Amino acid sequence: MDPTKINGVDCQKLKNFDGSNFNACLCKVFFVMQLLKIHYVISEEKPNFEEDSGTEASWERDDHFCKSYLLNCLVDHLVDVYSNKPSVKDI
């Protein structure tokens, strides 16, 4: 199985977002995040993880992966602006 394809969709690289066509880029990025099953970190509030460290680790991993994927979809000068944000929701 090709790791760059999910359900037959090539997820390796979308065209970098340069500030134009925001809605189209947003739809494409969110679609791929849904396929990767990491979109929940954007659409849901971070739960309170008092007793479940495994779930917290999973949330943190998905947040990091989501942030990395989103930054990878930006042009270089935008990556410089947003890479210091602590979570994907902050971006």
N, C-alpha and C positions, 0 to 999 in steps of 0.2 A: 504494500500500500504506500502510495506517495504521501509523505508527511506534509507536503505543501498544498495538498488538496483535501478538502473536507466535504463530504457528500457531493463530490464531483466539481466543487467550486475551487478555483485556483486562488488560494489565500496568501500566497507567498508575498506579494507586494502590490499594493494599490498605488495609483499615481499620487505623488506627494501633494498634500494640501498647501496651496500657496496664498490662500486668502480669497480665492474666487470659487464660485460654485459651492458655497458652504453646505447648502441643503443636500446636494447630491453626495458630497463627501461624507457628511454625517450619516446618511442612510447606508452608504456602503460600509463604513467603519462599524456601525452598529449591527448591520447584518452579519458581518464576519464575527463580531464578538458574540452574537447569538449562536452562531454555528460552533464556536469554541466553548460555549457555555460559561462565559465570563462576564456577560453583560449585566448580571445582577449587581455587581459592585458599583455600577453607575446608577442604576434605577432604584436601588434600595438603600435605606440607611444602614450604616454599619451596626450590627447587633452588639449587645453587651455580652462579652465573653468572660463571665466570672468563673465558670467551672469547666468549660469545654475548650481546652487549649488546642485540641486537634482541629476543631472547627475554626478557631481563630487563625491558626497557621494556614489553613486552607483559604480563608478569606484574604489574609495578607499576601499569599502566593498569587491568588487571582487578581488582587488589586495591583500588585507589581507587574504581572503579565499584561494586564489591561493597560496600565500606564506605559509600559514599554512598547506595546503594539501601537498605541495612539501616538506616541512620540515618533515612532518609526514612519508614521503616515504624514508627518509634517516636513516642510522644507527646512533646511538647516538653520536659517536665522530664527524660525519659530521654535525649533528644538532648544536653541540657546535660551530663549525667553522662558520656556515652560519646564525645562528639565529639572529645575530646583524645587518644584512643587512636591510636597510629600505624598500625595495620593492622586489617583486619577480624577476623583471628584474635584480636587483643587484646580486641576487643569481646566 
